[in-house]
Amino acid sequence: MPDNKVIKAIVCPMCGELSKAEIYTSVNPTVNKSIRDKVLDGGLFAWSCPSCSHSARLTYPILYNDMKNRFMVYLIPKIERFQLCDNSLESKYINLRNISKRIVPTFNSFKEKIFIFESGLDDMAVELTKLAIGQTVSKKLDGAEIFEGYLSMYDRESNTMGFTYFTGDDRIPYVQTARLEIYGKSKDIIDRIAVKDKKLKGFIKIDEEWAENILYRYKRAKHIEKLNKLKED
Ligand SMILES: [Zn+2]
């Protein structure tokens, strides 16, 4: 599937002039190599008014389909749903199994998913790791609130991954690295607890809220195990 474009009418928020812009509804970095960088640096979403040169970043739904690395990330601005089963998309890609399909509500999470999957990582395990490390960061900063966190570094050779968190009322960035063993431990938990989630159809949202739920289910399972053991003894 090559890139898909549509022409959209745009009213300039500055001068009110109506103009037309080319908008990508889906991109395929396997077919069009240069498009990846344009997506990641935001160039693909840059728009400037032909009449007054006012520039802005456009936000609209776009599907990123990386066939080589077997993942699809669907950016749908502000989407709140956990799952999106698009029948036409599903039937189009019915022959392609084991493709990770995600929906994301923001440009930052869109970029993060691309980075995670290109690195060959399991995004579910990354989310769980991010949650655990985030709790450590919050403690370090005297209980500061963590607003967002993103995987910002992954280095197999030095056995580390790094997350950037936005902390406190001023959203100050804080970078925390961790050893890959923590990721490995998260992966074990995911393989045990998120079996059903791995089989879900369509595009799903794997984010902090999801990771919190997994952590809750994991703790509950451990608790039940303990109770059963007590009964046996
Ligand atoms: Zn204008």
Boltz pocket constraint, residues with backbone or C-beta under 6 A from the ligand:
constraints:
  - pocket:
      binder: B
      contacts: [[A, 12], [A, 13], [A, 14], [A, 15], [A, 16], [A, 17], [A, 49], [A, 50], [A, 51], [A, 52], [A, 53], [A, 54]]
      max_distance: 6.0
